[in-house]
């Protein structure tokens, strides 16, 4: 009976060792993925901050166009009507 217990203990130690090895491997993989994710997050945050500035400028340009557009259309229409009148 003592031999079975010792064999069982050796088998359990072997299995625990295998599990520890697998756990260590997976832990390193997760650490690597985590570092990659942090790097990716940093890069995307930087890009978003750059684009926010561009969108702010675009928004300002659109607001300027919105206020300038009536004058542009009015001036163009007056020029067209003046040219038609001068042709007659």
ZADRENRO-743756 format. One record per atom (N, C-alpha, C): atom name; x negated, y negated, z. Coordinates in Angstrom, 1 decimal, padded with zeros to 4 digits. Atoms other than C-alpha are relative to their C-alpha. Layout:
N
atom | c1 | c2 | c3
CA | X | Y | Z
...
***
This chain:
88
atom | c1 | c2 | c3
N | -000.8 | 001.2 | 000.0
CA | 000.0 | 000.0 | 000.0
C | -000.9 | -001.3 | 000.0
N | 000.9 | 001.1 | 000.0
CA | -002.9 | -002.4 | 000.7
C | -000.5 | -000.4 | -001.3
N | 000.5 | 000.3 | 001.3
CA | -004.2 | -002.1 | -002.8
C | 001.0 | -000.7 | -000.9
N | -001.1 | 000.7 | 000.7
CA | -000.8 | -003.2 | -004.2
C | 000.0 | -001.5 | 000.4
N | 000.0 | 001.3 | -000.5
CA | -000.9 | -006.3 | -002.1
C | -001.2 | -000.8 | -000.5
N | 001.1 | 000.7 | 000.5
CA | -004.4 | -007.2 | -003.1
C | 000.1 | -000.2 | -001.5
N | -000.2 | 000.2 | 001.5
CA | -003.6 | -006.6 | -006.8
C | 001.0 | -001.1 | -000.2
N | -001.1 | 001.0 | 000.2
CA | -000.5 | -008.7 | -006.4
C | -000.6 | -001.4 | 000.3
N | 000.7 | 001.2 | -000.3
CA | -002.6 | -011.5 | -004.8
C | -000.9 | -000.5 | -001.1
N | 000.9 | 000.3 | 001.1
CA | -005.2 | -011.4 | -007.6
C | 000.8 | -000.4 | -001.2
N | -000.9 | 000.4 | 001.1
CA | -002.4 | -011.5 | -010.2
C | 000.6 | -001.3 | 000.2
N | -000.5 | 001.3 | -000.3
CA | -000.8 | -014.4 | -008.5
C | -001.0 | -001.2 | -000.1
N | 001.1 | 001.0 | 000.2
CA | -004.1 | -016.3 | -008.3
C | -000.3 | -000.3 | -001.4
N | 000.3 | 000.2 | 001.5
CA | -004.7 | -015.7 | -012.0
C | 001.1 | -000.8 | -000.6
N | -001.2 | 000.7 | 000.6
CA | -001.2 | -016.9 | -012.9
C | 000.0 | -001.5 | 000.4
N | 000.1 | 001.4 | -000.5
CA | -001.6 | -020.0 | -010.7
C | -001.1 | -000.7 | -000.7
N | 001.1 | 000.6 | 000.8
CA | -005.0 | -020.7 | -012.4
C | 000.4 | -000.4 | -001.4
N | -000.4 | 000.3 | 001.4
CA | -003.4 | -020.5 | -015.8
C | 001.0 | -001.2 | 000.0
N | -000.9 | 001.1 | -000.1
CA | -000.6 | -022.8 | -014.7
C | -000.7 | -001.3 | 000.3
N | 000.8 | 001.2 | -000.3
CA | -003.1 | -025.3 | -013.3
C | -000.7 | -000.5 | -001.2
N | 000.7 | 000.4 | 001.2
CA | -005.1 | -025.2 | -016.5
C | 001.0 | -000.7 | -001.0
N | -001.0 | 000.5 | 000.9
CA | -001.9 | -025.8 | -018.6
C | 000.4 | -001.4 | 000.5
N | -000.4 | 001.3 | -000.6
CA | -000.9 | -028.6 | -016.2
C | -001.0 | -001.1 | -000.2
N | 001.1 | 001.0 | 000.3
CA | -004.3 | -030.3 | -016.5
C | 000.0 | -000.4 | -001.4
N | -000.1 | 000.3 | 001.5
CA | -004.1 | -030.1 | -020.3
C | 001.1 | -001.0 | -000.3
N | -001.2 | 000.9 | 000.2
CA | -000.6 | -031.6 | -020.3
C | -000.2 | -001.4 | 000.6
N | 000.2 | 001.3 | -000.6
CA | -001.6 | -034.3 | -017.9
C | -000.9 | -000.9 | -000.8
N | 000.8 | 000.8 | 000.8
CA | -004.4 | -035.4 | -020.1
C | 000.7 | -000.5 | -001.3
N | -000.8 | 000.4 | 001.2
CA | -002.1 | -035.4 | -023.1
C | 000.9 | -001.2 | 000.3
N | -001.0 | 001.0 | -000.4
CA | 000.5 | -037.5 | -021.3
C | -000.8 | -001.3 | 000.3
N | 000.8 | 001.2 | -000.3
CA | -002.3 | -040.0 | -020.1
C | -000.3 | -000.6 | -001.4
N | 000.4 | 000.5 | 001.4
CA | -003.4 | -040.3 | -023.8
C | 001.2 | -000.7 | -000.6
N | -001.2 | 000.5 | 000.6
CA | 000.1 | -040.9 | -025.0
C | 000.4 | -001.3 | 000.7
N | -000.3 | 001.2 | -000.8
CA | 000.7 | -043.4 | -022.2
C | -000.9 | -001.2 | -000.4
N | 000.9 | 001.0 | 000.5
CA | -002.4 | -045.4 | -023.2
C | 000.4 | -000.5 | -001.3
N | -000.4 | 000.4 | 001.3
CA | -001.3 | -045.4 | -026.8
C | 001.3 | -000.8 | 000.0
N | -001.3 | 000.8 | -000.1
CA | 002.2 | -046.6 | -025.9
C | -000.3 | -001.4 | 000.6
N | 000.3 | 001.3 | -000.6
CA | 000.8 | -049.4 | -023.7
C | -000.7 | -000.9 | -001.1
N | 000.7 | 000.8 | 001.0
CA | -001.5 | -050.5 | -026.6
C | 001.0 | -000.4 | -001.1
N | -001.0 | 000.3 | 001.0
CA | 001.4 | -050.3 | -029.1
C | 000.9 | -001.1 | 000.6
N | -000.9 | 001.0 | -000.6
CA | 003.6 | -052.4 | -026.7
C | -000.7 | -001.3 | 000.0
N | 000.7 | 001.2 | 000.0
CA | 000.9 | -055.0 | -026.4
C | -000.1 | -000.6 | -001.4
N | 000.1 | 000.5 | 001.3
CA | 000.5 | -055.3 | -030.1
C | 001.4 | -000.5 | -000.5
N | -001.4 | 000.4 | 000.4
CA | 004.3 | -055.5 | -030.7
C | 000.4 | -001.3 | 000.7
N | -000.3 | 001.2 | -000.7
CA | 004.6 | -058.1 | -028.0
C | -000.7 | -001.2 | -000.6
N | 000.8 | 001.1 | 000.6
CA | 001.9 | -060.2 | -029.6
C | 000.6 | -000.4 | -001.4
N | -000.7 | 000.3 | 001.2
CA | 003.6 | -059.9 | -033.0
C | 001.3 | -000.7 | 000.2
N | -001.2 | 000.6 | -000.2
CA | 006.9 | -060.8 | -031.6
C | -000.2 | -001.5 | 000.4
N | 000.3 | 001.4 | -000.4
CA | 005.4 | -063.9 | -030.0
C | -000.4 | -000.9 | -001.2
N | 000.4 | 000.7 | 001.2
CA | 003.9 | -064.9 | -033.3
C | 001.2 | -000.3 | -000.9
N | -001.2 | 000.2 | 000.8
CA | 007.2 | -064.4 | -035.1
C | 001.0 | -000.9 | 000.6
N | -000.9 | 000.9 | -000.7
CA | 009.1 | -066.3 | -032.5
C | -000.3 | -001.5 | -000.4
N | 000.4 | 001.3 | 000.4
CA | 007.1 | -069.4 | -033.4
C | 000.5 | -000.3 | -001.5
N | -000.5 | 000.2 | 001.4
CA | 007.9 | -068.8 | -037.1
C | 001.5 | -000.2 | -000.1
N | -001.5 | 000.2 | 000.0
CA | 011.6 | -068.4 | -036.4
C | 000.4 | -001.4 | 000.5
N | -000.3 | 001.3 | -000.5
CA | 011.6 | -071.6 | -034.4
C | -000.2 | -001.0 | -001.1
N | 000.2 | 001.0 | 001.1
CA | 010.0 | -073.5 | -037.3
C | 001.0 | 000.2 | -001.1
N | -001.0 | -000.2 | 001.0
CA | 012.4 | -071.9 | -039.7
C | 001.4 | -000.6 | 000.4
N | -001.2 | 000.6 | -000.5
CA | 015.3 | -072.9 | -037.5
C | 000.0 | -001.5 | -000.1
N | 000.1 | 001.5 | 000.1
CA | 014.1 | -076.5 | -037.4
C | 000.1 | -000.4 | -001.4
N | -000.1 | 000.3 | 001.5
CA | 013.6 | -076.5 | -041.2
C | 001.5 | 000.1 | -000.5
N | -001.4 | -000.2 | 000.4
CA | 017.2 | -075.2 | -041.6
C | 000.9 | -001.1 | 000.5
N | -000.8 | 001.1 | -000.6
CA | 018.6 | -077.8 | -039.3
C | -000.3 | -001.3 | -000.8
N | 000.3 | 001.2 | 000.9
CA | 016.7 | -080.5 | -041.3
C | 000.7 | 000.1 | -001.3
N | -000.6 | -000.2 | 001.3
CA | 018.0 | -079.1 | -044.5
C | 001.5 | -000.3 | 000.1
N | -001.4 | 000.2 | -000.2
CA | 021.5 | -079.1 | -043.1
C | 000.4 | -001.5 | 000.1
N | -000.3 | 001.5 | -000.1
CA | 021.3 | -082.8 | -042.3
C | -000.4 | -000.7 | -001.3
N | 000.5 | 000.7 | 001.3
CA | 019.5 | -083.7 | -045.6
C | 000.9 | 000.4 | -001.2
N | -000.7 | -000.5 | 001.2
CA | 021.7 | -081.6 | -047.9
C | 001.2 | -000.9 | -000.5
N | -001.0 | 000.9 | 000.5
CA | 024.7 | -084.0 | -048.1
C | -000.6 | -001.1 | -000.9
N | 000.6 | 001.1 | 000.7
CA | 022.4 | -086.8 | -049.2
C | -000.6 | 000.5 | -001.4
N | 000.6 | -000.6 | 001.2
CA | 020.6 | -084.5 | -051.7
C | 001.1 | 000.2 | -001.1
N | -001.1 | -000.3 | 001.0
CA | 023.9 | -083.3 | -053.3
C | 000.6 | -001.3 | -000.5
N | -000.6 | 001.3 | 000.4
CA | 025.3 | -086.9 | -053.3
C | -000.8 | -000.7 | -001.0
N | 000.9 | 000.7 | 001.0
CA | 022.3 | -088.4 | -055.0
C | 000.0 | 000.7 | -001.3
N | 000.0 | -000.7 | 001.3
CA | 022.3 | -085.6 | -057.6
C | 001.3 | -000.2 | -000.7
N | -001.3 | 000.2 | 000.7
CA | 026.0 | -086.0 | -058.3
C | 000.1 | -001.4 | -000.6
N | 000.0 | 001.4 | 000.5
CA | 025.6 | -089.8 | -058.7
C | -000.9 | -000.1 | -001.2
N | 000.8 | 000.0 | 001.2
CA | 022.7 | -089.2 | -061.1
C | 000.7 | 000.6 | -001.2
N | -000.7 | -000.7 | 001.1
CA | 024.7 | -086.7 | -063.2
C | 001.1 | -000.9 | -000.5
N | -001.2 | 000.8 | 000.5
CA | 027.8 | -089.0 | -063.3
C | -000.6 | -001.2 | -000.7
N | 000.5 | 001.2 | 000.6
CA | 025.6 | -092.0 | -064.2
C | -000.5 | 000.4 | -001.4
N | 000.5 | -000.4 | 001.4
CA | 023.9 | -090.0 | -067.1
C | 001.2 | 000.2 | -000.9
N | -001.2 | -000.3 | 000.9
CA | 027.4 | -088.9 | -068.4
C | 000.6 | -001.4 | -000.4
N | -000.6 | 001.3 | 000.3
CA | 028.7 | -092.5 | -068.2
C | -000.9 | -000.7 | -001.0
N | 000.9 | 000.7 | 000.9
CA | 025.6 | -093.8 | -070.0
C | 000.0 | 000.6 | -001.4
N | -000.1 | -000.6 | 001.3
CA | 026.0 | -091.3 | -072.8
C | 001.3 | -000.4 | -000.8
N | -001.2 | 000.3 | 000.7
CA | 029.5 | -092.5 | -073.6
C | 000.0 | -001.4 | -000.6
***
